[in-house]
Amino acid sequence: MTLRSLIARELHQAVQRLLSQSGLRWPDGLELLVEQPARVEHGDYTSNVALQLARHLRKPPIQIATQLAGELRGLPMASRVEAAPPGFVNIWLDWRWWASHGMTRWDPPKERAAEKVVVEHTSINPNKAAHVGHLRNACIGDTLARLLRRVGYRVEVHNYIDDLGNQVADTVVGLLHVPVKGQYTRFGDFCWDVYARVSQAYERDEGLKARRAEVLHALEAGDNNTAWLGRLVAEHIVQEHVAEMGAFGITYNLLVWESDIVREGFWAAAFEKLKQSPLFVKETQGRLAGCWVLKQPQQEQEGPAEAAAGREEEADDEHLADKVLVRSNGVLTYTAKDIAYHLWKFGLLGKEFRYRRFAQGLWTTAPDGTGRPFARARRVLNVIDRRQEYPQAMVRLALQALGFQEAAGALHHVSYGVVSLSPATAGRLGMDTSEGRSSYPMSGRQGIGIKIRDLLDLMEASIDRERSRRAGLSSRAIAAGAIRYFLLRYNLGTEIVFDMDSALDVHGNTGPYLMYAHARAAGILRKAGLESRAMPPEPRRMPEVSEVERALLRHLADWPDTLEAAAEGFNPTLVTGYAYELAQRFTDFYENLPVLKAPESERPFRIWLVALSRAVLADALGVLGLPAPERM
C-alpha cells in the first residue's frame, strides 16, 4: 500500500467508529481524501473529512476533527496528530518509522500483471516526414505506456498505419505526376515536398484531383501496380518514423496496417456482427441513400440531426449525428475500419492477424506471417488529438450496439491539444504572419511545419554551443530529453504554441534541469565512495530533521501516490510536475546543507537522503522517458 492509502485506511476506520457510535451508516457521497497540505506547518498529510461529516453528525467540524485526532494519536506512522480550524485533521509523520518500514520503495500490486492494457499512439499517416505535432502524440503515448508498466500492468503498444487513406494516395499521385527536384537524404523529406506540391497542383488541375479517387480504389484493392507502389512508399516512411521516434526512446510492440484489416476480412467480420444491431442500417433515401450508417440510440428517423446529416457531402468525414461507415460506392470510412480494429483489440472479433518481424523487438501484421499472442486487452487507451473525439465516441457506440458494454467502458480516448506555431517561428518557416494571430497551425498540404529531425539537430547544436564540457551524456541525448520534456509538461488539453527559441532553452522547468539534478546526486554519491545506483543502508539513528530535509522527505514520500494518481487519470503531467518539484527540493537541500562535510552524526543520514532522492528521480525520469545521467 502507498503511504496515503495506509493513512486513509486508518482514518476510514476512525470515521466508521464515530458513525457507529451515533447509529449511522457511511453516508452516500462521503469521500475521504488524504492530501499533502501546501504549507509544511499544517503537517505532512491532512484531511477535511470532518467538514463533510458535520451535517451528518450534527456537530461543529472542529469538534469532529478533535475526536478523529484523538482516535489517530496511536498511529505508529504518526509523530503528531492535531485538529485545526475549521475542521482539518493534520498528521505529522514519524520519519524514522517511514524509513525503517520499507516505505522508501514501492512495488505495485502483483495482480495487475494479469491485466493487459493496449496503448495505441503515434499513428502518423505514412506519406511524408513526421513533424513536432506528431511527436507530442508519441511522447504522451510512450509515457503513458511506461507509467502503466511502472504501476504493474502488462502493456502492449500499437502504432496504427493508415496506408489506405487520402494522404498516401496524394503522395502516390504526386510521385507519379508531379515532378520534384532537389537534394534529399531521406525519402520522407522528399515526400514532404511532393505532398505539398501535389496539393497545390490539385487547385490547378481537376483531372489530377480525380486521379486521387482512382488511386484510393487501387490501394484498397491491393492487387495492382499502384497498390504495390503505395505499400513501398508507406513501408519506407514508417521505417524512418520508427527510427525518428527511437531517438526519443519511443518504441512499439506492433504495427497494425489498415490494409491488412481490410484484406484479411476484419471489416467483413465486423460488418456481419453490426448487421445484427438495429442501430446499423442502410439508408434508402436522401443524400445518404445507399450508405451503411451507425445511428445514434433513441434518435427519431427524421429528426433534426438526420436532416443536418443529409446536407453533408457523403464523402466528407465531418461529425455526423449518424456516422457513415460504408459509403454508397462501397468505400469504407476510417471509422468503419477502426471499429473492426477495436473489436480485435478486445478479442471480440473472432479473427486474428498473422505477424512477422519489422525491426528488432517490433512486429508487424503481415499476411505471410505467423501467429503471436497480441491484443485481447482488458483496457484500451487511444492517444489521439481532441479533434477526433467524435469518431472515438462512435467506436464506443459500436461496441455498445453490439452488446459489449464492458469493452465500451474500458475504451479510453486520451485527448490532447494540438501543436501550433508561434508567430516568430511561423515567420522563420516562411508563413505569412501579417494577420497578427497569436498562433499558426502547421500544414502538411502547404509544407509548413517543423520536422522532428530538423528540430533535434537544432537543439543539439544549441546545447553544443552552451556546454563547457563534453563528458557524460551526449548533446543529442540531452536535446532529445529536452524536447520530450517540453512536449510533456503542458496539461494534455492545452494547445502548445511551439516557439523554437523557447524549446531550445535549457534553463528553468526543462528536461536538462531534471537530468542535471540526477547527475549532481550521482556525483555526490561518487565522492562519498558509493556507486550512484547503490543505496546505502538506512540510518539506524535518524537525527532531528531540518525544515529543508523535511520538505524533501515529504515530497519523496508522495512518489507512489503520484504514480497511482497519474496512472488512474492517464495524466503524465502529474509526473512532470512531481519530477520538477523534486529536482527543486533536492537542489535546495544540497545548496543549503552540507552533505559530505556534515557533522558525523548527520552525514550518514544526508548521504542516504541523496541516494534516495537520486533513486526516486531516476524512477521519475524513467517514466518520462528521459535519461538519468551519471554525468552531464
Helices and strands as residue ranges (DSSP letters): H 3-21, G 40-42, E 45-47, H 49-57, H 61-72, E 78-84, E 88-93, H 95-100, G 110-114, E 116-120, H 132-150, E 154-161, H 166-177, H 187-204, H 206-221, H 225-246, E 254-257, H 258-263, H 266-274, E 280-282, E 292-294, H 304-310, E 323-326, H 334-345, E 355-359, E 362-365, E 379-383, G 386-388, H 389-401, H 405-409, E 411-414, E 419-421, H 423-428, E 440-441, H 452-466, H 475-488, E 496-498, H 500-504, H 511-527, H 547-557, H 559-568, H 573-592, H 603-624
